[in-house]
Each structure stands twice: as C-alpha cells, then as structure tokens.
Amino acid sequence: MSTGRFEIKKDAKGEYRFNLKAGNGQVILSSEGYSAMDGCTNGIESVKKNASDDGRYERKEASNGKFHFNLKAANGQVIGTSQMYADKGGMENGIESVRSNAPGAAVEQL
C-alpha cells in the first residue's frame, strides 16, 4: 500500500505551506501560510498528532452545497483544510484518508 506524504512549498508571498497527499497523489489536506519553515513543520507534526481523533474534524457545508472539513489542533486552531467534495460521503472518505495517511507520512520540501 502506498502511503501519503506531506509536501512543503514556498508560495509567491514567501510563505511556507504544506499539502498532505494520498498515495495516489491527490491533495487531501492543505495548510494556511506560515512565515517560517519551523511553523510549517510544527503544523505538520500537529496534523500527524491530531489526525486520528475524530473530534478534531470540523465538518462543513459551503453555501454552494459542497462539503469540506477542517482539522483542528487541541487549542481549536485550524491546522488543515480539505478540498471541496460534491457530497457528504466524499467528505467522509477524505477524512478517513487523512486519518490513515497522515500519521506515517514522509515530509518532502519542494
């Protein structure tokens, strides 16, 4: 079974962001921008630590009827946001994918 990986990139504004990708290469969770690499790697560690706790997932429905979720740290801060899903089932599959991929995912800086 191929496992997921975190990819860290510096964006056009000079901020560091990570994406958690599933084994198939699909992005399943994205971070906010961090001003320093340390903040970004701490965010990844927080995702790994919180991914298995179902209570840390905030399930949301957008105004256009699509679904997405946020993964929150123990302090309530959002540490990752999903893509949009057409239905609740897709969102739940996305959560399950984060739960199974994040804890053992490798980290790559691009």
N, C-alpha and C positions, 0 to 999 in steps of 0.2 A: 504494500500500500504506500503510495507516495504521500509525503506529509507536506504540510503547509510551510510557508516561510514569510518572515517579515522583511520588507524591502524599505530601506531608508533613502530618501531623496531630498536634495535641497531644491526648494522651489524658486521661482523668479524673484520673489521678495527676499530671498536669503534665509527663509525659514526651513527647518527640518520637519519632514512629515514621514509617517510610515503607512504602508499598506500591508495588511495581512492577506496573503494569497493562499487559496486552497491548492491542493496537489495538482489540480487541473489548470492552475494559473489564473483562475478567476479571483478578482479582488472581493473579499468578504467583509473587511473592516478597514476603515481609514481614520487617521488621526487628524487632529487640529494641527496648526503650525506651531512649532517650538522654536524659540530664538537660539537655543543652544543644543548641541548634539546630546549633552547629558540629559536634558529634559526629555528628549525624544527616546533615548534608551530607557529612561525611567518609566516613560509611558508604556513602552513595550513590556517591561517587567510587570507593570500593573495589569496589563491585559492578560499576560500569562497567569498571574495570580488570581484574577477575578473571573476568568472565562468559564470556569466550571460551576460557578454559583448562579443558579437561575434567577435569583432575586436581584442580581446586578444588571439584568437586561430590562431596559425600558422599551416596551413595545408601543409603536405609534402608528397612527393612520394620518396620512397627509391630506390636505384639502382636495387633492385630485383623486382620492380614493385608493392611492397606492400605500403600501406598508413599508415601514423601516424600523430599525431599532438602534438604540444607543447602549453601549456597555459603560457602566459607571463604576468608579472606584468606591471604596468604603466611605469616603467623605462626600459622596454624591456627585463628584466631578465627572463629566463625560470624558472618557478616555478613548472612545472609538465610536464611529458611526457607520452604519451599513449603507449599502446601495438601496435603491427603491425596488420593491417587489410588487408584482401585479396582484398578489393575493396573500392572505394570512399564512397559508401553507408554505409558500415560498419563503416568507419571512422566518417561519419556524425552522425550516431547513437551513436557512442562513445562520440562525442562532446555533443550531446543532453543529454546523460546520465550524463555527468559531470555537465552540466548546471542544470539539475533537482535534482541531488543528493547532490552536494557539499554544497550549502548554509545552509542546515539544518542538515548536517551530524554530528553525535556524534564523539568524539575523544576517542580512546582507546589506552593505552600504553600496549604493549605486552611484 
